[in-house]
């Protein structure tokens, strides 16, 4: 435990959005003391205790927030699908493209063919782009390998990104993303492969922090996902779920049944599903980038989530097909404009609530004892972070060493 009067770095003359209370948890004229990667004191500057700091820096009235968290991405993948995007704009349907070998399977082929070094080189700029917007923690899913070898390769690359950058990387096994070509017509056998062979290797190699699945008629049934989640739980891995994106498949309730960290998308989630999530304390992760790209019109049940007290997170869903958006700020802006989240809800959704969606209780707010992951902004108020589009406002990103 770091003593409360220890100060490696003292930040003064700051306006602080702690995100630990109502109205952004604002401290207007504040100071923050940091030592050994933790916040050792935070409060009004007038209450600052006497203690010698190794380094003192004035932030000259700049705003600080917790470093942002992107809690749902697929940013490790091979190739891209810009050509398919152009085809769709010229009138080709998704089905036409899929029949011609496109869609998710084109990304699967490219990811399988790419070396680990090639995947790393392609993904690193995406991590850096998010960090340039104030992101200090990123979740990266697998799910474009759909084989034991390629899924392990993707997870290993994600771990490597965490070792090579100051950003904390959390990894999620999403092998149940789609049925691979080798198992067409026999999704049950593929689920068995994941449960019996892939999951034990992932656990043995400590390659994943959680397990995810896609529960939809075009992917996996509730029974198949339940079998995967039962095995994941046995092996000590928490779960999360792509749920109710295209139809109400009771995905939110299924996630709640397994005490999932989160259920994500949720456009078609029923009132019963929302109630189940509330009872299980599962986070709702909204993905406005996919909503925009797919031209969706059915909104997630925002008011029901609010009324039931379900935490609402926001994420980029960065991926080559349905959300080619490598920007948490864009995701915040879209969440405000499409889903009518308030700017404070958007910021909470990429800080405090996003940390909950990853099962992390050491970040997401600025409080004594929390990680010293801090974003410094050139803004007049934090509400601007969900308002401006394409305006670089990050002054500095201070990150503790990744754990």
Secondary structure, 3 states (H helix, E strand, C coil): CCCCCCCCEEEEEEEEECCCCCHHHEEEEEEEEEECCEEEEEEEHHHCCCCCCCEEEECCCCEEEECEEECCCCCCCCCCCHHHHHHHHCCCCHHHHHHCCCCHHHHHHHHHHCCHHHHHHHHHHHHHHHHCCCEEEEEEECCCCCCHHHHHHHHHHHHHHHHHCCCEEEEEEEEECCCCHHHCCCHHHHHHHHHHHHHHHHHHCCCCCEEEEEECCCCECHHHHHHHHHHHHHCCCEEEEEECCCCCCCHHHHHHHCCCCEEEECCCCCHHHHHHHHHHCCEEEECHHHHHHCCCCCCCCHHHHHHHCCCEEECCCCCCCCCCCCCHHHHHHHHHHHHCCCHHHHHHHCCHHHHHHCCCCCCCCCCCCCECCEEEECCCCHHHHHCCCCCCCEEEEECCCCC
